[in-house]
Amino acid sequence: MAVQDLLRQRFFPHMWCPGCGHGTVLNSLLRAVLELGLSKNEIVMTSGIGCSARISGYVDFHSLHTLHGRALAFATGVKLSKPELTLLVPMGDGDALAIGGNHFIHAARRNIDITAIVMNNRIYGMTGGQFSPLSGIGVKATTAPYSTIDNNFDVVELATAAGATFVARSTTYHARECTELIKKAILHKGFSVVEILSQCPTHFGRKNREGDAGQMLENYKKITAKRGSKALEENPGLIGRGIFVEKEKPEYCQEYEKTIALAMKGAGR
Amino acid sequence: MNNVKFVQGNEACVEGALYAGVDFYAGYPITPSTEIAEHLSARLPARGGKFIQMEDEIASMCAIIGASLTGHKVMTATSGPGFSLKQEAIGYACMAEIPCVIVNVQRGGPSTGNPTHVGQGDINQARWGTHGDHAIIALTASNHQDVFSMTVEAFNLAETYRTPVILLLDEAVGHMREKLVIPEAGELETVDRLRTSVPKGVDYRPYLPREDGRLPMSDFGAEHRYNVTGLYHDMWGFPSASPRVVNELLRHLIDKIDNNSNAIIRYKEKFLEDADYVLISYGSSARSAIHLAKNRREKGEKIGVLELQTIWPFPAEIVREKCAGAR
């Protein structure tokens, strides 16, 4: 099987702008699925609304394109009702952490076996370039003509604090690294979060003078460093890449099986 | 006889749901519907089903839609404020044609209103609460035997027409205690959704209606992989903005219910044969209407009662017909 076999080619051409990082995320994700040898029938991809969310239409898995911010809530219903399925939930930054912030922290708290991928371009692309909770201070956006004064979430810190048991970060410049991280995230039993910095030259890059897609990708190389690397140690201002959290903790669906066993013995009555 | 119970209306609803075969419930605590969640949290796992308390009302609605797609019979319960919050996802279930049951035990409103007292103000929200053009089914019940059977009916209609079905109870019916006789298995009909007979490897078109408007489903995890979306979509579930595709889809969403309104509409009548006056009511107020009609009949006033058990689609023909002889 090849990557193309995982795509629904009749859905193409895709709707992403030239230079968008989301296609690279899709590529890394499909390679992870391919290398793990997963069957297409065992995967459900659930997404919300936004540029990122259209990813679910392009893949030849069971796909559920839902409401803005709610992908993880739908995914929770799919997973708990049929735990043998593998749940992949790619989300945009506004989708996952503004309108969907509540579902994000609670899915992490439950440690339900879902792989969440935050495709972070720091902007609402589909609506034309408004700032998001991941934009951070000093960013120009169509709703921040004088630049933003809003602090940003750190996805890694937030996911860790909320209880996610696998947390990682990379960028679209590091596509192979993304594949490796997504593979580990899928194999991890519990709630996994992979944040991938993904360039939006159309709305973020243009307004914030970050140049074209190539320059934005180069920038990811400059502003990030591997966890544990000397570069990161010497430059704490750099953004860390790699695995931040990887720990064992009871998984929600497995725990619910114990509840069923208790209930069947009549323990709750 | 252990099939006779003295229970709250909310428990009668739980018994009806279990009889109908519910095996997945997601919910969030809200008065006056909470007993439904409490009882199902004990009863569902005891028969291998799943119960989950979600982080909010919206998530509960989304979770049951997800679980329905894997082939389960699903339900949530709420009251006014939660019903408002669920509307966007109810619209999604209308658009993506996902069978699900939403119980709304009505209380006073608007806003927080009065959580512990009865209200019946959500009739129009049940019909028009979500945005855009669509049809919906909403059922009611005034006593516990009917709460039971209308809950079964709600599942049957949801599974038959692949639509959300709203069961509009109210606080008085939900919290009142009364006798309930649980029917024997098989006594009431229970319906499962149609599943596709399209074999593996053959093009399955999940949104191509049969001639009768019904859509055989394929469970997530089974052989057919397809796309489910809240966007206008073609017969494969692919987004489409083609005027022809959109027109066919919207017509289908409305026609599948409107064209079957005779099969969907349920009502009860009392003293209508010679009634000069007809009281039209539902839920707890139908009990008062029957009480009033009985009392006034003793004084010679010919009053009858028409109880609407299907509120949407609205039984306009029935109302017209039953009121034809009234003054």
Interface residues (C-beta under 8 A of the other chain):
Chain A: R8 R10 F11 K40 N41 E42 V44 T46 S56 G57 D60 F61 H62 S63 L64 H65 T66 L67 R70 A73 F74 A75 T76 G77 V78 K79 L80 S81 K82 E84 L85 N102 H103 H106 Y256 T259 I260 L262 A263 M264 G266 G268 R269
Chain B: F24 A26 A42 L44 P45 A46 R47 G48 K50 I52 M54 E55 D56 I58 A59 C62 A63 I64 I65 G66 A67 S68 L69 T70 G71 H72 V74 E88 A89 Y92 F220 G221 A222 E223 R225 Y226 N227 V228 T229 G230 L231 F238 P239
